[in-house]
């Protein structure tokens, strides 16, 4: 039953990632329900999500190349600070992480629900501040560094934060933005998975079952995405995310 639960959660998570984003809201709680300790469940969730990021980036490669002049810098920052975020996770105990999880989940759900409005607002403000080129560039890179630390520490909601960063950087081509989002996510997840593997913090058995489900679910959803109303999926993910977040808060108070 545990294996079936994880496979189904992976299938749903991968499909949701392809259709609307937010698959971590399904896979991460499923790993916890399977009895995986919180820190290891979070690390295993990042491992399960990695192939989806990588394959998505390959699919957007032509669009990504429009910003090839930024790719190396963004990749270096993603690798360094994604590693920092992963290292932070490893110094937190399961008890401490369990206390933080509901707040991280709530933050991620809010980002998911209002991501579009956040990106529009950030892009508008970015347009008024481009005259301050040097200061603006430094702040942008600091923003990216913080986002990558968050991504190395906790995977859910990373895509929305990266889209907000890219909007701040003045990008408007949604295909290029989605491609860069997936590329940076893949770099962050790769270094995080390497760090987690070095410390023995990945449940390879349960994580691999979820990974298989995520990969298959993402592929099938991508093929048949035109048959599924994205708004309905987004609403279902938000409701599910809020219910799951409420459950984690209840566990703390109980």
Number of C-alpha atoms within 10 A of each C-alpha: 7 14 13 12 17 28 25 21 27 34 28 23 30 33 27 26 21 23 22 18 21 29 27 28 26 23 33 28 22 23 26 15 15 16 12 19 18 21 26 22 25 30 29 28 33 31 25 30 27 23 19 23 23 19 17 21 23 15 13 18 16 13 19 22 14 12 14 12 9 12 15 11 12 18 17 15 21 29 24 18 24 31 27 23 23 26 18 14 23 18 11 12 12 15 11 12 18 18 15 14 19 21 14 18 23 19 15 26 23 15 21 24 19 11 19 14 12 18 21 14 14 19 21 14 14 18 13 9 12 15 10 9 10 10 11 16 13 11 12 17 16 13 16 23 22 19 25 31 27 24 29 34 26 23 27 26 26 25 24 23 25 24 24 27 23 24 24 24 19 15 15 12 13 13 14 21 22 20 24 29 24 27 25 29 29 25 25 35 32 23 21 31 25 15 21 24 16 10 11 12 18 25 20 16 11 22 28 19 21 32 30 20 25 32 21 18 24 27 19 15 20 16 10 11 16 10 8 11 11 16 11 11 17 18 13 13 23 19 14 15 25 18 12 18 23 14 13 21 19 11 12 12 8 6
